[in-house]
Amino acid sequence: MKKNSKKTIGLIVAVIILVAAAILILLKTGAFVTISASEMAQRMEVPRYDLLAWQAQRELDILADYNNGNYTIQNPYIIVDPYEFNPLSAMVIFDHQGEGDITVNVAGRDAFSNIEYVKSGNSGRYEIPVIGLYAGTKNSVTLSDALGETVTLSIETEPLPTDFQQYTLIASKPDRMEPGVTLFTACFEHSYSAILDCYGEVRGYISNMYMGHGTSMSVLENGRMLATGDLSRFVPYNMKTVWEFNWLGKIFVEYQVVNGVHHDLSELENGDFIATSNHYDMFVTGTREDVVIVIDRDTGLVKREYDFRNILDETRHMYNHFDPDIENVTNIDWMHANAALYYEPNNSIIVSSPIQSYIVSINADTEEIQWILGSHENFDGSSAYLKEYLLTPIGNDFEWQWGQHQPQILPDFDNNPDTIDMMIFDNGQSRSAFEETSIAPANNYSRAVHFRINTKEMIVEQIWQYGKERGAECYATFLGDANYMDQTGNCLITFGGQIRADGEPSDFILSGVRGESDVISRIVEVNQNKDVVYEISVEPTNGDVSGETYQAKRMDLYYDDGYDYRLGEVAALRIGAFVPDFIDADQSAPVLYANKIGAYFDQIYVQDNRLLMDGYIGYPDAPARIGGALIVLRSNTNSFLFRSRFGLAGRFFADIDLSSLPVGEYAISVAGKVSNGTDAMGDDFTTGHIKTDYKVTVGN
């Protein structure tokens, strides 16, 4: 009996060993994650989409449709939103004999809200852009040719989206306002960048909510707009693409910027671009948003980098509300550079750091510090070497700026070559370098302030300000700008990121970003006597949390050079360079699926042999506060593991060069981990490996 028991136990042990060995062999060969031919066939192919190619085909389709009819100025071809970009735009096409300009008038409420411009003459086929339409109505649009022939068209548009932010007009004195329309640039992807007239009516908006957010939009010398693109990015607002476009939505140039662009982007006098940026390997250096770059206009390549870790003290800590409530962050935002400009008279690069609460000027050639505008608090220890560059304040009414945005060089009001007049939006965050002396948001204020800096005497005085008198009503912890406007001398001020928790002012930026608190904004235009001539509040709609405004700019809506092309004749350029996410050789692709966590894609497509992803990783029912994802591409014979880049709330991004892979079909899965707490470097993580419904084919 005992012998039989021993034999039975021995047999069981042998079976266990054999099973374990078999499992190990299967794990080693990847049998548990091998994709069968039938399963691969059932997976969805990642869609292939190239916006530039789509636009080129779209133009040809419009022309083909147009050529099926016989259209005149009295009976023109009309297509609303031709590029599916700005729903309050249209293109009117017709055959017309002779040459001559066409005057376009989009009827408004009165003379102040009428939008009128002249499209330079064509010959034969006229293509007339119509921009500045109202939403949800039949717009009256009048075209007049050089010979006096006139036609009035009715162009109907769809209502604004139901999730559109709410604009409330508080004050409007058009006869005292700076002429033009106001461009409201949104910050978050759940709000729209829009154009408003003097009565607060929306006259255009970008329906692509992934582009033109959180970074300056500007008008170029060639009449086109400049803004960040939509998907390829480092983290949510650090974009790797920049577009030149017009308000019909036509993209002329896409610049691929390896360092990424965030916050500020503008044109230099020589046509190049200057932008606040990062190290292109910022996840290796461990810091971000501390580089300024110059982008070559002709090639799209970065031709100069200013690394402020080598200029300023990255270890200086200021009390601020930018830091997320995450311990041991692996990528430190010590500077958060939010503006950069070139000042030719002093050959200076002037950069704003809201976390440090100072603005610094450096020599554009040598990178030597010229001056620092900011409070003299907290420049001890490793920062002591910066004291000699601090400007000394003069005047009884002087106040320092805190957490500032968007310095603007003003005209030389005092005709003194040694001085610089500068406008700044002073957010006022905390108004101290230390928590114990900080000001609570309920008692704080934001303002536009005009400083005059004497670079020879190293002094600064305050010339003018507006906002302190508004108190906490207009207090904006983050976002915003202030623009002096030449024709009237008025100042357009964006109190852009006003966080409200249960209706009360708050400094908890992360709660606003995550949608846990309301974010609203207030745009105010005042003259030099501080009379309000235009004021609009921006608030959430239908329970949404988006009422923020990154910046507001007054501009002309139409620039003829921006529409100087004919359909099907001007192909968009894609220039610059990109660095794909690399294969992770330090880790092996997982050999088991473990659905303890979840993953899904907000966007996923193939563009020009690049697999682009924007997704979330987290718990099955909610995104993680901290999460990291690896992308697995697996065929029957190969598996490749790619690192992704991550953002808040478990968001991740990937940009994979498919041309580097062998030909074949690849199933896509996501491996990763999410923290069960707030420590980015802790050991309390849940890991998983999740199938997706997608596959991608390489070699077709």
C-alpha positions, 0 to 999 in steps of 0.5 A: 500500500505504501509502495503504491502511495509513493508511486502515486506521489512520484507520478503526481510530482513527475506530471507537475514537473512535466506540466511546468516544463511544458508551460515554461517552453510555451512561455519561452516560445510565446505560445500564449500570445501567438496570434493565429491566422484567423484571429489576425484576420478578425482584427481591425487594420489601423486606418491610414490617414494623411491630412495633407494627402486628404486635403489634396484629394479634397481639392480635386474632388471639389473641382470635379464636382464643380466641372459637372455644372455651369456656374456664374457669379449670379449662380455660383458653386458654393461649398461650406467648410471646404476643408472640414476645418472651420464650419463658419467658412465657405468657398464660392466658385464661378467662371467670370470673364476678364480680370478684377478684384472681388469685394466680399461683404459678410453682413453683420449686425451693423457696420462694426460687425460687417466683415468686408475684404477684397479678394484679388482678381483671378482670370477665368475660374474665380475661387472666393473664400468666405470667412466670418459667417455666423453659426446656425443661420442663413448668412447674407454674403454680397459679392461685387466685381470690378465692373459693379456687378453685384450678387447677394448669396444666402449661405446657411451654416450649422449651429455651434456644437452642443459642447461649445463654451459659452461666451457672455458679452459684458461690455462692448463699445465698438467705436472705442475698440481696436478694429478687428476680430478677436482670436480666442485660443483654447488650452484644453482639447475639450474646448474650441479655439474661436474667432469672435466679433465686437459683440461676442458673436462667434464668426469662426472656429477650429473644429479639429480640437487636437490642434491650435491649443495651448500654444500661441497662434499668430498671423505670418507676414505672408498672410497665413496663420501659424499654430501647432498641429494635432497629434504627434506630440511628446506630452499633451501640449508639447507638439511635434508638428506646426502648421501654416494654414488659412481660415478655410483650413488649407494647410500649406506647410507642415513643420516636423519639429524634433524638440517639440513646441509648447506655449509660444511660437512666433515668426522672426524678421528673417522668416524663421520661427522662435519657440519655447521647446524641450530637449529632444531626449527630454525623458533622458535628461529628466527636465522639460520646457527649459529650451528655446529653439530657432526653426529654419523656415526653409528646412523645418530643422532646428538651427539653434538651441538655447539650453537654460539648464546651462544658463540658470539655476535649475535647482532653485525652488519657488513656491508655486502651483504648477507641480502635479501632486505626484511624488518623485516625478521623473521629468522635472518642470523647473522652468516652464518657459512660456514665452520667448522673443528676440529683441534686435536692438540688444541682440537679446533672447527674452524668455519668461519662466512663470515657475521661477517668476522672472523674465530673463534676457540673454545675449543671442550669440554668447548666451550671457545673461543681460538682466533678470526681471523678478522679485529679489526673494530666494536668490541664495545658495546655488542661485547667488550668482544670479543676483548681479543680474537682478533689476532694481525697482524704482517708484512708489507704486512698483509691484513685482510680477508672479507666475507671468505670461507673454512679455510684449515689447512696446513702442519706445515711448520715452525715446531712450535707446537704453530703455525697453518698454514691456507689457506683461500679464502678471498672473500673480500666483501666490505673490511670494517665493515662499508658502508662509508669506503667499496670498490666498486666491480669494485675496489675490488678483491678476493684472496687465502691467507695463514696465520700463527697463533701463538696461544701462542703469539696471533699474525698472519702473512700473508705468501702468497696470490694470487688473488689481482693481478687479481683485479676485473676480479676475484672478487667473492662477494660470494662462493668459496674456496682455497685448498693447494695440497700436491703433488705439493704445488699448490693452487686450487682457486675457485673464485666462485660467480662473479656477473655481472650486464650488464657485470660489477662487482656487490655485489647484491647477491640476484639479482644473486640468483633470476636470475636477474644478471649473476653469473660466476666463475673462477677456477685457479691453481697456484704454489707457484711462482704464475704461472698459470698452470690451469684456467677455466672460467664458464659461463651461456649457452643459456641465462641461468644465472648459471655459479657459482661454490660453490667449486672446489676440485682436487681428484682421480676419482676412489677409489676401496673401493667405488665399493666393492659390488655386484649387489643385495647384498648390501641394502642401509641404512636409518638412523638418524631421522626426525622431521615432519612438525607439525599440526598447531593447532592455525589456522583452515583450510579455508572454502572457496577457494579464487584463488587470489594467485597461488601455484604449486609444483616443486616436490611432492611425498610420501616416506616411509609414508612421504609426501614431497613437494617443491613448490612455492606460489605467484601471478597467473603469478609470484612467490612472493618475500615474501610468506608463505604457509599452507598445507591443507589435507582434507577428507570427515570427517577430515581436517588437516592444516600443516605449511611449511617452506619457502625460497626466491621468494615464495618457500616453503617446507613440510615434513608431517608424514602421519602415524599420520593421520586417514586412508582415502583419502585426497585432497591437497590444499594450503592456504597462503599469499604473500606480496605486498611489501618487509615487512615480518611483514607488513599488506599489504598481499594478501591471498588465498586458492587454490585447487591442482590436488592432493590427497594422500591416507593414510593407503594403 
